[in-house]
Structures are given as C-alpha cells and as structure tokens.
C-alpha cells in the first residue's frame, strides 16, 4: 500500500509536533510539502523535515498531489485556506481553534462536507490512553450516567506575540481552555447555557497583552448536569497543569493528563491507575490515516471543532454582557 502524501500549512511549533508524528508513522505516511508566508522559515522547516517548501497554498496543492493537508495556522490567519484545500479534494486535519467566529467555522465544515473529504479537528487530548479507557468504561456502562465535569488549564508563559492579543488568538479561553471544554462537551454533550467571567489580571501592564489570563466557565444542562472550567496564565512558570475530573454515577475519574488518571469505582471503592506515554499526536494521525483508508469518519470530526468553538465564543459573549448565554 502506498504511503499517504501529507502537506503542512503553517511551519510553527505545532507544525513541528505534527511533522515529528508523521515521521513516527513512516510506514503509513510521508511529509512531502510544507507551506508558509515566511520564505526563510519555510525553507528551514523543509530542510529539517525533508519536505518541499512552498509559500503559496495553491502551488503546494497543484504540485504535491496530497492525500492529507494538516492546517496548523494561528486562529487569526484562517482566511479560506481550509475551504480551498477541501475544494481541491484533499483530506484535512485542522488545528484548534478552527476559527475565531462561528461563520468561518461553519463554512469550513460545509466545504469539507460538500467536497466529500475526510476532515478532522486537532483535539488530540481525546487520544490519550486515560481518556480512551474512560470512554470504554462509559460505553460498557461502568461509569453510569455522567453528571459533572470539572477542569482547568493553568500555566505561566508570555507565549507568542500573536497569542497575547485577543483579536488574533481569541484569548486563553478560546485558544487553550478550549481543549478542556472539548472534553467536557464530549462527555456531557452540547450545553444549553454558558456563563463566564474573565479578566486580564496578571498581565495588564504587559505591552500588547490584552488576552484574558484568569477565567471561569459554567456549562449548564437543562437536566441538571454541570461543567465547571477555569484557566489562568498566572500560575507556576514552566508547568502546564491540565487537570480534570469526571463524576459518573458509578465511577469518578481524576485525570492529571491525557495518559494519566485514577478511575475509582464508587459502588465498591476500588481504583484503577493509568499512567502511559502514548504520543497523542501519533495516535491522532493514525486515526486520520485509517479514516482516509477506510473512508470513514475520523474519531474527532471537524464539526466537533465548530461545536466546541461555539461554547467558548458564547463564554466570551457572557463575559462581555454579564449574562448567561443560552445556546
């Protein structure tokens, strides 16, 4: 079976993670092209990963005969590239957040659907062994009904220049906490209401930093379920604490990462510990590859990227208006 030909749009840090993952699946795919606006940066990336450099997306599509394009652009840089790739008949993996507005996100999903291409969203947390084990337990009825999700994303970094500007990143809720929001939505479904508070508390004196760095979101469900999520960029430098807890009728999961959790059966109080080293970027790409080969939906379809984006954008609307937003 021939290798899938992969192209990368965007040559930043997240693109390097994908390029490394592609190398880890060398029996299934190969990176043949990369594309970005900065010619010198693209050339260096291409040399490092053995790809052909491009500074024009259409040129890359015409020249490379891609089976899969990975879109690893900052959220503000989406200006129709996904739609162009889909129209060319190329399958897609789009990094989150897939856009900064609902209209753009819906246009991406619709373009992929109309073109009949496989389209996935880069919520790689869902591919961790601890997350997958919980999913299997839930599917088998071990957890009982899930009624609560509590999660956080804590760090302390200045990040890239574009990240600090809300107009370009969407803010911390939209660009980082969205991973935890997606896990909550995946477990509980789309909420009926969203209420949030957020502020630039720790970095208000940093030039050109107007992103929120302290936030909390409550997701409400008409049947009484609830999710409570928070984020800060004022915590411990050098640490990225992405933690969450899921409470079901018969099982509680305490996650310290996508590969690490303690699952406790609450009916007889016995625990199971998961602690592995699975590369979720590799696992995610393996799933996308299998979806392309089998012409099936990926485990995290692009439509999920739009659904979760709706929640974090509603959270920001709640921050601005001081109201609970009904979806």
KAMO-V787937 format. One record per pair of residues at least 12 apart in sequence whose C-alpha atoms are under 7 Angstrom apart, sorted by sequence separation. I is the first residue (numbers start at 1). J is the second residue. If there is no record, write none. Layout:
# KAMO-V787937
I,J
I,J
This chain:
# KAMO-V787937
19,31
34,46
200,212
201,213
217,229
243,255
244,256
251,263
252,264
261,273
262,274
287,299
199,212
200,213
201,214
216,229
217,230
243,256
251,264
252,265
261,274
198,212
199,213
200,214
216,230
242,256
243,257
251,265
252,266
260,274
261,275
199,214
215,230
216,231
242,257
250,265
251,266
259,274
260,275
39,55
198,214
199,215
215,231
250,266
259,275
260,276
34,51
198,215
214,231
215,232
250,267
259,276
33,51
34,52
35,53
36,54
37,55
197,215
198,216
214,232
259,277
32,51
33,52
34,53
35,54
36,55
197,216
213,232
214,233
259,278
31,51
32,52
33,53
34,54
35,55
196,216
197,217
213,233
35,56
69,90
78,99
196,217
213,234
35,57
68,90
69,91
70,92
71,93
72,94
75,97
195,217
196,218
6,29
67,90
68,91
69,92
70,93
71,94
72,95
75,98
195,218
4,28
5,29
6,30
7,31
11,35
66,90
67,91
68,92
69,93
70,94
71,95
75,99
76,100
153,177
194,218
195,219
3,28
4,29
5,30
6,31
7,32
8,33
9,34
10,35
11,36
75,100
83,108
86,111
96,121
194,219
3,29
4,30
5,31
6,32
7,33
8,34
9,35
10,36
82,108
86,112
89,115
91,117
92,118
93,119
94,120
95,121
96,122
193,219
194,220
3,30
5,32
6,33
7,34
8,35
9,36
33,60
90,117
91,118
92,119
93,120
94,121
95,122
96,123
193,220
83,111
87,115
89,117
91,119
92,120
93,121
94,122
152,180
191,219
192,220
193,221
86,115
93,122
151,180
191,220
192,221
19,49
191,221
192,222
11,42
33,64
86,117
202,234
11,45
149,184
172,211
171,211
172,212
171,212
172,213
146,188
165,208
184,227
164,208
165,209
166,210
164,209
165,210
166,211
164,210
165,211
164,211
177,231
123,179
15,72
14,72
7,66
6,66
5,66
6,67
7,68
8,69
9,70
10,71
5,67
6,68
7,69
8,70
9,71
10,72
4,67
5,68
6,69
7,70
8,71
9,72
10,73
9,73
100,170
157,233
97,174
148,225
149,226
150,227
151,228
152,229
153,230
154,231
155,232
156,233
97,175
147,225
148,226
149,227
150,228
151,229
152,230
153,231
154,232
155,233
156,234
147,226
148,227
149,228
150,229
151,230
152,231
153,232
154,233
155,234
156,235
155,235
156,236
157,237
154,235
155,236
156,237
155,237
156,238
155,239
155,240
154,240
155,241
154,241
153,241
154,242
153,242
152,242
153,243
152,243
76,168
151,243
152,244
75,168
76,169
151,244
75,169
150,244
151,245
150,245
149,245
150,246
149,246
148,246
149,247
217,315
148,247
147,247
146,247
147,248
146,248
145,248
146,249
144,248
145,249
143,248
144,249
143,249
144,250
143,250
142,250
143,251
142,251
196,315
194,314
195,315
194,315
198,319
196,318
197,319
195,318
196,319
182,308
131,258
181,308
130,258
195,323
129,258
130,259
195,324
128,258
129,259
130,260
194,324
195,325
128,259
130,261
193,324
194,325
193,325
194,326
125,258
193,326
178,312
192,326
193,327
192,327
174,312
173,312
130,274
129,276
129,278
128,278
128,280
127,280
125,280
124,280
127,283
124,281
127,284
124,284
118,292
120,298
118,297
121,300
120,300
121,301
120,301
121,302
119,301
120,302
119,302
121,304
121,305
109,302
109,303
106,306
105,306
98,305
97,305
102,310
96,305
97,309
24,282
21,281
21,282
18,281
